[in-house]
Amino acid sequence: MTFTGKIRIYLIAVAVLPPLLVMTVIYFHSVKQLESSDRQQAYKNLQRFKTFNSSFQEELEANLAELLASQSLRKVLLLLKSERAERVELDPRSFGFDFMEILDTNYRVLATFHRPGLLGEKIQRDFDSERFDTTGSIETVEYDIEGPHAAFTYVRQIDQSMLLYTGRYMDARYRQRLAELLDADVSVYIDVDTPLVYAGMEKGTLYETGGAFRAVLAGAASSDFFLVATFATGAEKPIFLSLLSVTGIVALFSVIAAIALGMFITGRAKREIDNLVQASSRVAVGDFTTPVMAYEEGEFSQLADSLTDMMVKLKALQKELATTEKIAAWQTMGRKVAHEIKNPLTPIAVSVDDLRRSYRERLPHFSKTLEETTVTIKSEVNRMTKLLDQFVSFARMSAPVIRTVEVDTFLKEMTALYRREIDSGRLTVVNTCRRDKFKLDPEAFKQVLINLIKNGLEAADDAVVTLTMSGEEDGLNIMVEDTGPGFTEEKLQNSFEPYFSTKKGGSGLGLVICHRIVHDHGGTMELYNRPEGGGGVRVRLPG
């Protein structure tokens, strides 16, 4: 990943993470506050029920007192005592009750006012006779033609022989009133329909079950019913969602702004960096003439100026090094040439001495000696001439004239020189280049390949040579491999040293000239031995 790409990722992270962190903190804090608020509101509503229930019970007590003191009830008692129960008429609804029976002291129904099925039956309740003359109600399940009802039931002593049994249903109207007052869902569970969870709840206590707050308002397991309120939650949720939405929108705009700013800043930085990279690439290929210019003032401008100063100094240093290298190279070459010329001078001097001695001494085999010495002198002179010609050729090498060359055309010209070797199978040319064109000096490079192929063919009498060219966007690869004996370790260590040759009569300048041409193209050249046997030369040129 590029440096600017990393900067962009860092900027996006810096832009995104803080808002996400803030929103996360707000979310969890708000959820906790909502839960606490819901609990507090449910508790307040539960206290509100207690106040309401107390007021409701007082109202029923007042209605009951009015009923007990009414002339209508006195008339009912007289009718019952005179055994004229069929004439008894009293509607409990006028006193705010839903049912009413008159019982004897054994709790048997003497008169009923809308539940005729109970007449003569015994009320099955665990009555506490001590409470008959006190305030308060008991919670019961009462049945009528419409089914079972949870009820507040009152039992009061009328006289020594009769009891009043009356009460008020916790009907739908009552539950609706509670639901509106408490902002809760109020439900009645009777007998077998009661969930077991409510059996363990204490009346009037707030519980959290199933993610909701609930409380048993009335009833118990002994009463065979439970009046349960499930309090509404999330009253402040819209505020929370609004806050979270506003925070999210602000965070989103902040992220977009940060990303846009980051892209703008890194884009400008990338432009400057790319400019410096291109300048460095020019320096890498030896171009010290083009000054480096920054797009804007600042650190990049200072860096560009420093790079330009460095290029000026490198150019001067390059000239100095080139001069020094040339002097050192020519000194080395001079020593090598002197050494190589000295070698043939010795046999020439010996031959001249033998010829002179044979002439002076009038030896009988003078003609034979003359023939042999002149052959030797001529051979050594030819050898010196060849050495001097190669040395002059090396010394006269000029800079390559690089131009765009089509690979197919270049190879066709090369293969035309080796048609016989190709037809005989001693030379194979393989082209796997993915590019059609490369930049090089075709004449100079043709000399390189001719020399390398010649060396491969001369490696052994039956040596087979393979020339492989492959290329991608980043450069050109050339391999010349043979099936000969390979290179010696000494040759691998002294690959391109002048006048070092393992071939009989070789000057050692062939690979040196090839290496010089490849080097002038900005490429590299190396010798190696193939694992399966034979030697190879790998040439690499930049794209």
Beta strands, then each sheet from edge to edge (+ up, - down):
strand 1: 99-104
strand 2: 109-112
strand 3: 138-144
strand 4: 147-157
strand 5: 162-169
strand 6: 184-190
strand 7: 207-209
strand 8: 212-220
strand 9: 225-231
strand 10: 403-406
strand 11: 427-431
strand 12: 437-440
strand 13: 465-472
strand 14: 475-482
strand 15: 524-529
strand 16: 535-542
sheet 1: 2+ 1- 5+ 4- 3+
sheet 2: 6+ 9- 8+ 7-
sheet 3: 10+ 12-
sheet 4: 11+ 13+ 14- 16+ 15-
end
